[in-house]
Amino acid sequence: MNYVMHFCRNSRLSERNKNYCNNGWIDKDLTNAQVNAPDWKYCKSCSEKLNIDFDSQTPDSNLTEKELIHKNRLRERIKKANQIRLQKIKSASTAKG
Ligand SMILES: [Zn+2]
């Protein structure tokens, strides 16, 4: 298991927002983050304020409905692209005989 620096999901808010929070902590890397620090989790104190179980958060659990639809669309697109790529590889290898 890799570990990665997380930032509170409320760090996405504007700094002027009263809920803005820039807490960071080291956490298990569940999404294989390579470039950006993940910010899908609320920090412990924000979780308490929002009545969220800090440990039961998943990359999808805090998304708004709109964000979830967007993410699912993106996933579908990636899935289709992968299928097309696989088909191309398959047909290329059968063509070679
Ligand atoms: Zn926070």
Residues whose N, C-alpha, C, O or C-beta is under 5 A from the ligand:
A	BS01	ZN	C8 N10 C21 N23 Y42 C43 C46
